[in-house]
Amino acid sequence: MRCPDCSAVDDKVVDSRASDDGTAIRRRRECLTCGHRFTTFERVDEAPLVVVKTTGQRQPFDRDKVVAGVLAAAKNRPVTPEQVDALATGVEDSLRRRGGEVESTRIGVAVLERLRDLDEVAYLRFASVYKDFTGVDDFADEVRLLLKETRPV
């Protein structure tokens, strides 16, 4: 760290503590050349999450799109905004663990996996859009699949 007073690069950390919101570490430093004390903040620099569309186009991940899709699927269902937020956070966290780029299809699958446990009707609504249902038979097939995966035989 370069001293803001004399531009020397030798310093020592005098004090470290978490910032008020816990997203950074506040460090008090002292320049070993001139004795000047100054404060620095250390934060995690998250790499951007990039979505690779089926067309090959790349765009930044937009968590708000996940929230909007789940809210639409859960409309008039006993699903709280906090549950939707937790679902979106879980999806984003799992995608970040996979790396910097993720296929758009993987996002839909991750949402469906979490919706299945949250609300089955919202799951079916989301699946109908995500899987592009064309008729009642598609719903019936998905219900059979849902019952097979969630109910013991």
C-alpha positions as CSV (number, residue, x, y, z in Angstrom):
1,M,0.0,0.0,0.0
2,R,1.4,3.4,-1.0
3,C,1.4,6.1,1.7
4,P,-0.9,9.0,0.7
5,D,1.6,11.5,2.3
6,C,5.0,10.5,1.1
7,S,4.3,7.7,-1.5
8,A,6.5,5.2,0.3
9,V,5.4,1.5,0.0
10,D,6.5,0.3,3.5
11,D,3.8,0.4,6.1
12,K,2.5,-1.7,9.0
13,V,-1.0,-2.5,10.0
14,V,-1.8,-0.9,13.4
15,D,-5.5,-2.1,13.7
16,S,-7.9,-4.3,11.7
17,R,-11.6,-4.7,12.2
18,A,-14.7,-5.5,10.2
19,S,-16.6,-2.6,8.8
20,D,-20.1,-1.8,10.1
21,D,-22.0,-3.9,7.6
22,G,-19.4,-6.7,7.6
23,T,-18.7,-6.5,3.9
24,A,-15.2,-5.1,4.3
25,I,-12.2,-5.0,6.6
26,R,-11.0,-1.6,7.8
27,R,-7.3,-1.4,8.4
28,R,-5.4,1.4,10.1
29,R,-1.9,1.6,8.7
30,E,1.2,3.5,9.6
31,C,3.9,4.5,7.1
32,L,7.3,3.3,8.2
33,T,9.0,6.1,6.4
34,C,7.2,9.2,7.6
35,G,5.0,7.9,10.4
36,H,1.7,9.1,8.7
37,R,-1.4,7.0,9.6
38,F,-4.1,6.3,7.1
39,T,-7.1,3.9,6.7
40,T,-7.7,1.4,4.0
41,F,-10.6,-0.9,3.3
42,E,-10.4,-4.5,1.9
43,R,-13.4,-5.9,0.1
44,V,-14.0,-9.1,-1.9
45,D,-13.9,-8.5,-5.6
46,E,-16.5,-10.9,-7.0
47,A,-16.0,-11.9,-10.6
48,P,-19.0,-11.2,-12.7
49,L,-21.4,-14.0,-13.5
50,V,-22.0,-14.3,-17.2
51,V,-25.0,-16.1,-18.7
52,V,-24.5,-17.9,-22.0
53,K,-27.8,-17.9,-23.9
54,T,-28.8,-20.7,-26.2
55,T,-28.0,-18.4,-29.1
56,G,-24.4,-18.1,-27.8
57,Q,-24.9,-14.5,-26.7
58,R,-23.4,-13.6,-23.4
59,Q,-24.9,-11.2,-20.9
60,P,-24.4,-10.4,-17.2
61,F,-26.5,-12.5,-14.7
62,D,-29.5,-10.6,-13.5
63,R,-30.8,-11.8,-10.2
64,D,-33.9,-9.6,-10.6
65,K,-35.0,-11.8,-13.6
66,V,-35.0,-14.9,-11.4
67,V,-37.0,-13.1,-8.7
68,A,-39.5,-11.8,-11.2
69,G,-40.0,-15.3,-12.7
70,V,-40.5,-16.9,-9.4
71,L,-42.8,-14.2,-8.2
72,A,-44.9,-14.6,-11.3
73,A,-45.1,-18.4,-10.8
74,A,-45.9,-18.0,-7.1
75,K,-48.6,-15.4,-7.6
76,N,-51.5,-16.0,-5.2
77,R,-49.6,-18.8,-3.5
78,P,-48.5,-19.0,0.1
79,V,-44.9,-18.0,-0.8
80,T,-43.4,-15.0,1.0
81,P,-41.1,-12.5,-0.6
82,E,-38.4,-13.7,1.9
83,Q,-38.7,-17.2,0.5
84,V,-38.4,-15.9,-3.0
85,D,-35.3,-13.9,-2.1
86,A,-33.8,-16.9,-0.4
87,L,-34.5,-19.0,-3.5
88,A,-32.8,-16.4,-5.8
89,T,-29.8,-16.2,-3.4
90,G,-29.5,-20.0,-3.4
91,V,-29.6,-20.1,-7.2
92,E,-27.0,-17.3,-7.6
93,D,-24.7,-18.9,-5.0
94,S,-24.8,-22.3,-6.6
95,L,-24.2,-20.7,-10.1
96,R,-21.2,-18.8,-8.7
97,R,-19.7,-21.9,-7.3
98,R,-19.8,-23.5,-10.8
99,G,-17.6,-20.7,-12.3
100,G,-17.8,-17.4,-14.1
101,E,-20.0,-18.6,-17.0
102,V,-23.2,-20.5,-16.8
103,E,-25.7,-21.7,-19.5
104,S,-29.1,-20.1,-19.3
105,T,-30.7,-23.6,-19.2
106,R,-28.8,-24.3,-15.9
107,I,-30.5,-21.3,-14.3
108,G,-33.9,-22.7,-15.1
109,V,-33.0,-26.1,-13.7
110,A,-31.6,-24.6,-10.5
111,V,-34.9,-22.6,-10.0
112,L,-37.0,-25.6,-10.6
113,E,-35.0,-27.7,-8.1
114,R,-35.7,-25.2,-5.4
115,L,-39.3,-24.5,-6.4
116,R,-40.2,-28.2,-6.1
117,D,-39.5,-28.0,-2.4
118,L,-41.1,-24.6,-1.9
119,D,-44.4,-24.9,-3.7
120,E,-45.6,-27.5,-6.2
121,V,-48.1,-25.3,-7.9
122,A,-45.5,-22.5,-8.4
123,Y,-43.1,-25.3,-9.6
124,L,-45.7,-26.4,-12.3
125,R,-46.3,-22.8,-13.4
126,F,-42.6,-22.1,-13.7
127,A,-42.0,-25.4,-15.5
128,S,-44.8,-24.7,-18.0
129,V,-43.0,-21.5,-19.1
130,Y,-39.5,-22.8,-18.8
131,K,-40.2,-26.1,-20.6
132,D,-42.6,-24.5,-23.1
133,F,-45.6,-26.7,-22.4
134,T,-47.9,-26.9,-25.4
135,G,-50.9,-28.7,-23.9
136,V,-52.5,-30.5,-21.0
137,D,-50.5,-33.6,-21.7
138,D,-47.3,-31.7,-20.9
139,F,-48.8,-30.7,-17.5
140,A,-49.9,-34.3,-16.8
141,D,-46.4,-35.6,-17.6
142,E,-44.8,-33.0,-15.3
143,V,-47.3,-33.8,-12.5
144,R,-46.4,-37.5,-12.8
145,L,-42.7,-36.7,-12.7
146,L,-43.3,-34.4,-9.7
147,L,-45.2,-37.1,-7.8
148,K,-42.6,-39.7,-8.6
149,E,-39.8,-37.5,-7.3
150,T,-41.5,-36.1,-4.2
151,R,-43.7,-39.0,-3.0
152,P,-42.3,-42.3,-1.7
153,V,-43.4,-45.3,-3.7
